[in-house]
Amino acid sequence: MADLREQRVCIKFCFKFLKTTADTHQMLKEAFGENSVGQTQTYDWCKRFKNGRTSTVDDDRSGRPSTDTTSENVAKVRDLIVQDRRLTIQDLCNTLGLSYSTFNKKFYRDVLRRLREDTRGKRPEKWRMNDWVLHHDNARPHTAYIVQEFWAKNKMTVVAHPPYSPDLAPCDFFLFPKMKMKLKGRRFDTVEEIQAETQTVLNALTKKDFQDAFQMWQKRWDRCMRFQGDYFEGDDAE
Protein backbone atom coordinates (compact mmCIF):
# COMPACT_ATOMS: atom_id res chain seq x y z
CA MET A 1 0.00 0.00 0.00
CA ALA A 2 1.13 3.53 -0.72
CA ASP A 3 2.73 5.29 2.22
CA LEU A 4 -0.10 6.17 4.59
CA ARG A 5 1.76 9.21 5.85
CA GLU A 6 2.03 10.49 2.28
CA GLN A 7 -1.74 10.29 1.94
CA ARG A 8 -2.22 12.05 5.26
CA VAL A 9 -0.04 14.88 3.97
CA CYS A 10 -2.35 15.06 0.95
CA ILE A 11 -5.39 15.16 3.26
CA LYS A 12 -3.79 17.97 5.24
CA PHE A 13 -3.05 19.86 2.00
CA CYS A 14 -6.69 19.53 0.89
CA PHE A 15 -7.89 20.64 4.31
CA LYS A 16 -5.70 23.76 4.13
CA PHE A 17 -7.31 24.62 0.78
CA LEU A 18 -10.80 24.16 2.26
CA LYS A 19 -11.67 21.05 0.26
CA THR A 20 -14.62 19.06 1.59
CA THR A 21 -13.93 15.63 3.03
CA ALA A 22 -15.91 14.04 0.19
CA ASP A 23 -13.81 15.85 -2.43
CA THR A 24 -10.63 14.93 -0.56
CA HIS A 25 -11.56 11.26 -0.51
CA GLN A 26 -12.38 11.33 -4.23
CA MET A 27 -9.03 12.98 -5.04
CA LEU A 28 -7.19 10.33 -3.02
CA LYS A 29 -8.95 7.56 -4.96
CA GLU A 30 -7.98 9.19 -8.26
CA ALA A 31 -4.37 9.65 -7.14
CA PHE A 32 -3.71 6.36 -5.36
CA GLY A 33 -6.28 4.02 -6.92
CA GLU A 34 -7.01 0.83 -4.99
CA ASN A 35 -4.25 1.72 -2.52
CA SER A 36 -6.00 4.84 -1.29
CA VAL A 37 -7.11 5.03 2.32
CA GLY A 38 -10.76 4.35 3.05
CA GLN A 39 -13.49 6.93 3.45
CA THR A 40 -13.58 6.50 7.23
CA GLN A 41 -9.86 7.19 7.57
CA THR A 42 -10.11 10.22 5.30
CA TYR A 43 -12.93 11.69 7.38
CA ASP A 44 -11.10 10.86 10.59
CA TRP A 45 -7.91 12.70 9.56
CA CYS A 46 -9.86 15.68 8.23
CA LYS A 47 -11.52 15.91 11.63
CA ARG A 48 -8.14 15.72 13.38
CA PHE A 49 -6.77 18.61 11.33
CA LYS A 50 -9.95 20.58 11.92
CA ASN A 51 -9.44 20.09 15.65
CA GLY A 52 -5.97 21.60 15.45
CA ARG A 53 -3.71 18.63 14.83
CA THR A 54 -0.62 19.38 12.71
CA SER A 55 1.32 16.11 12.70
CA THR A 56 0.69 13.41 10.10
CA VAL A 57 2.54 10.76 12.09
CA ASP A 58 0.67 7.87 13.73
CA ASP A 59 -0.09 8.15 17.42
CA ASP A 60 2.28 6.10 19.54
CA ARG A 61 1.11 2.57 20.16
CA SER A 62 2.24 0.24 22.90
CA GLY A 63 4.20 -2.81 21.84
CA ARG A 64 5.50 -3.78 18.44
CA PRO A 65 4.04 -1.95 15.38
CA SER A 66 1.64 -4.04 13.33
CA THR A 67 2.39 -4.88 9.72
CA ASP A 68 -0.44 -6.25 7.57
CA THR A 69 -1.42 -9.90 7.95
CA THR A 70 1.48 -11.41 9.80
CA SER A 71 0.75 -14.56 11.77
CA GLU A 72 0.90 -12.38 14.87
CA ASN A 73 -1.83 -10.07 13.57
CA VAL A 74 -4.00 -12.99 12.47
CA ALA A 75 -3.84 -14.33 16.01
CA LYS A 76 -4.64 -10.89 17.41
CA VAL A 77 -7.68 -10.51 15.15
CA ARG A 78 -8.93 -13.93 16.19
CA ASP A 79 -8.51 -13.13 19.88
CA LEU A 80 -10.26 -9.77 19.54
CA ILE A 81 -13.24 -11.32 17.76
CA VAL A 82 -13.53 -14.06 20.39
CA GLN A 83 -13.55 -11.39 23.11
CA ASP A 84 -16.13 -9.22 21.35
CA ARG A 85 -18.01 -10.48 18.30
CA ARG A 86 -19.62 -7.08 17.81
CA LEU A 87 -16.34 -5.54 16.65
CA THR A 88 -16.47 -4.11 13.13
CA ILE A 89 -13.66 -4.36 10.60
CA GLN A 90 -12.92 -0.68 11.23
CA ASP A 91 -12.64 -1.38 14.96
CA LEU A 92 -10.10 -4.12 14.25
CA CYS A 93 -8.15 -1.90 11.86
CA ASN A 94 -7.98 0.91 14.42
CA THR A 95 -6.84 -1.44 17.17
CA LEU A 96 -4.13 -3.12 15.09
CA GLY A 97 -3.05 -0.07 13.09
CA LEU A 98 -4.07 -1.54 9.72
CA SER A 99 -5.77 0.27 6.85
CA TYR A 100 -9.36 -0.69 6.02
CA SER A 101 -8.57 -1.43 2.37
CA THR A 102 -5.55 -3.58 3.25
CA PHE A 103 -7.59 -5.52 5.77
CA ASN A 104 -10.40 -6.12 3.28
CA LYS A 105 -8.35 -7.41 0.37
CA LYS A 106 -6.13 -9.59 2.52
CA PHE A 107 -9.16 -10.96 4.33
CA TYR A 108 -10.78 -11.76 0.98
CA ARG A 109 -7.64 -13.51 -0.22
CA ASP A 110 -7.84 -15.71 2.88
CA VAL A 111 -11.51 -16.44 2.07
CA LEU A 112 -10.46 -17.65 -1.39
CA ARG A 113 -7.77 -19.80 0.17
CA ARG A 114 -10.36 -21.49 2.37
CA LEU A 115 -12.66 -21.87 -0.63
CA ARG A 116 -9.95 -23.75 -2.53
CA GLU A 117 -9.35 -26.06 0.39
CA ASP A 118 -13.08 -26.75 0.75
CA THR A 119 -13.31 -27.49 -2.96
CA ARG A 120 -10.45 -29.97 -2.69
CA GLY A 121 -12.15 -31.74 0.22
CA LYS A 122 -15.76 -31.70 -1.01
CA ARG A 123 -15.32 -31.83 -4.80
CA PRO A 124 -12.06 -33.74 -5.33
CA GLU A 125 -12.90 -34.55 -8.95
CA LYS A 126 -13.29 -30.87 -9.81
CA TRP A 127 -10.12 -30.10 -7.90
CA ARG A 128 -8.12 -32.65 -9.92
CA MET A 129 -9.48 -31.41 -13.26
CA ASN A 130 -9.58 -27.76 -12.18
CA ASP A 131 -13.13 -27.92 -13.53
CA TRP A 132 -14.68 -25.07 -11.56
CA VAL A 133 -14.93 -21.30 -11.87
CA LEU A 134 -15.16 -18.35 -9.51
CA HIS A 135 -17.76 -15.64 -10.00
CA HIS A 136 -17.91 -12.47 -7.93
CA ASP A 137 -18.61 -8.80 -8.58
CA ASN A 138 -16.08 -5.99 -9.09
CA ALA A 139 -15.85 -4.83 -5.47
CA ARG A 140 -12.41 -3.35 -4.78
CA PRO A 141 -11.21 -6.21 -2.53
CA HIS A 142 -12.18 -8.68 -5.29
CA THR A 143 -10.04 -6.93 -7.92
CA ALA A 144 -7.06 -5.98 -5.75
CA TYR A 145 -3.64 -6.90 -7.09
CA ILE A 146 -2.85 -9.40 -4.33
CA VAL A 147 -6.15 -11.19 -5.07
CA GLN A 148 -5.42 -11.32 -8.81
CA GLU A 149 -1.95 -12.60 -7.98
CA PHE A 150 -3.58 -15.36 -5.91
CA TRP A 151 -5.79 -16.35 -8.88
CA ALA A 152 -2.83 -16.56 -11.23
CA LYS A 153 -0.64 -18.49 -8.81
CA ASN A 154 -3.35 -21.09 -8.21
CA LYS A 155 -4.65 -21.15 -11.82
CA MET A 156 -8.18 -20.19 -10.79
CA THR A 157 -10.63 -19.43 -13.58
CA VAL A 158 -12.57 -16.24 -12.82
CA VAL A 159 -15.76 -15.38 -14.71
CA ALA A 160 -15.75 -11.78 -15.91
CA HIS A 161 -18.36 -9.56 -14.27
CA PRO A 162 -19.55 -6.62 -16.41
CA PRO A 163 -19.55 -3.22 -14.70
CA TYR A 164 -22.81 -1.44 -13.85
CA SER A 165 -24.81 -4.60 -14.44
CA PRO A 166 -27.85 -5.86 -12.49
CA ASP A 167 -27.28 -8.43 -9.78
CA LEU A 168 -25.53 -11.36 -11.41
CA ALA A 169 -23.85 -13.00 -8.44
CA PRO A 170 -25.95 -15.88 -6.98
CA CYS A 171 -25.36 -14.61 -3.44
CA ASP A 172 -27.04 -11.32 -4.35
CA PHE A 173 -30.15 -12.61 -6.10
CA PHE A 174 -30.51 -16.02 -4.43
CA LEU A 175 -28.84 -16.57 -1.07
CA PHE A 176 -29.10 -13.18 0.65
CA PRO A 177 -32.82 -12.66 -0.16
CA LYS A 178 -33.63 -16.09 1.29
CA MET A 179 -31.80 -15.25 4.47
CA LYS A 180 -33.45 -11.82 4.72
CA MET A 181 -36.91 -13.36 4.38
CA LYS A 182 -36.25 -15.65 7.36
CA LEU A 183 -34.65 -12.99 9.54
CA LYS A 184 -36.85 -10.01 8.63
CA GLY A 185 -38.74 -8.44 11.51
CA ARG A 186 -37.03 -10.54 14.18
CA ARG A 187 -34.90 -9.33 17.07
CA PHE A 188 -31.84 -11.13 18.35
CA ASP A 189 -30.08 -10.51 21.65
CA THR A 190 -26.70 -11.95 20.71
CA VAL A 191 -24.50 -12.46 17.66
CA GLU A 192 -24.56 -16.18 18.42
CA GLU A 193 -28.34 -16.25 17.94
CA ILE A 194 -27.99 -14.59 14.54
CA GLN A 195 -25.29 -17.06 13.54
CA ALA A 196 -27.39 -20.03 14.64
CA GLU A 197 -30.46 -18.84 12.74
CA THR A 198 -28.38 -18.08 9.66
CA GLN A 199 -26.92 -21.58 9.80
CA THR A 200 -30.44 -22.99 10.03
CA VAL A 201 -31.36 -21.18 6.80
CA LEU A 202 -28.24 -22.51 5.06
CA ASN A 203 -28.90 -26.07 6.24
CA ALA A 204 -32.45 -25.91 4.88
CA LEU A 205 -31.30 -25.24 1.30
CA THR A 206 -31.84 -28.19 -1.01
CA LYS A 207 -30.06 -29.44 -4.10
CA LYS A 208 -32.98 -28.14 -6.18
CA ASP A 209 -32.57 -24.68 -4.64
CA PHE A 210 -29.03 -24.53 -5.94
CA GLN A 211 -30.02 -25.95 -9.35
CA ASP A 212 -32.70 -23.26 -9.67
CA ALA A 213 -30.17 -20.60 -8.63
CA PHE A 214 -27.71 -21.57 -11.35
CA GLN A 215 -30.45 -21.73 -13.98
CA MET A 216 -31.49 -18.22 -12.94
CA TRP A 217 -27.83 -17.18 -13.04
CA GLN A 218 -27.54 -18.31 -16.67
CA LYS A 219 -30.77 -16.55 -17.65
CA ARG A 220 -29.53 -13.31 -16.11
CA TRP A 221 -26.24 -13.56 -17.99
CA ASP A 222 -28.08 -14.24 -21.27
CA ARG A 223 -30.33 -11.23 -20.67
CA CYS A 224 -27.36 -9.03 -19.84
CA MET A 225 -25.66 -10.00 -23.11
CA ARG A 226 -28.91 -9.46 -25.04
CA PHE A 227 -29.09 -5.92 -23.68
CA GLN A 228 -25.37 -5.48 -24.46
CA GLY A 229 -24.67 -4.32 -20.95
CA ASP A 230 -27.33 -1.60 -20.95
CA TYR A 231 -29.42 -1.10 -17.83
CA PHE A 232 -32.67 -3.00 -17.46
CA GLU A 233 -34.99 -3.46 -14.50
CA GLY A 234 -36.62 -6.67 -13.29
CA ASP A 235 -36.15 -10.33 -14.12
CA ASP A 236 -39.00 -10.24 -16.64
CA ALA A 237 -37.47 -7.55 -18.85
CA GLU A 238 -37.32 -8.68 -22.48
Summary of the structure (lengths in Angstrom):
residues: 238
radius of gyration: 21.4
end to end distance: 44.4
largest distance: 61.6
contacts: 562
relative contact order: 0.07
helix: 63%
strand: 2%
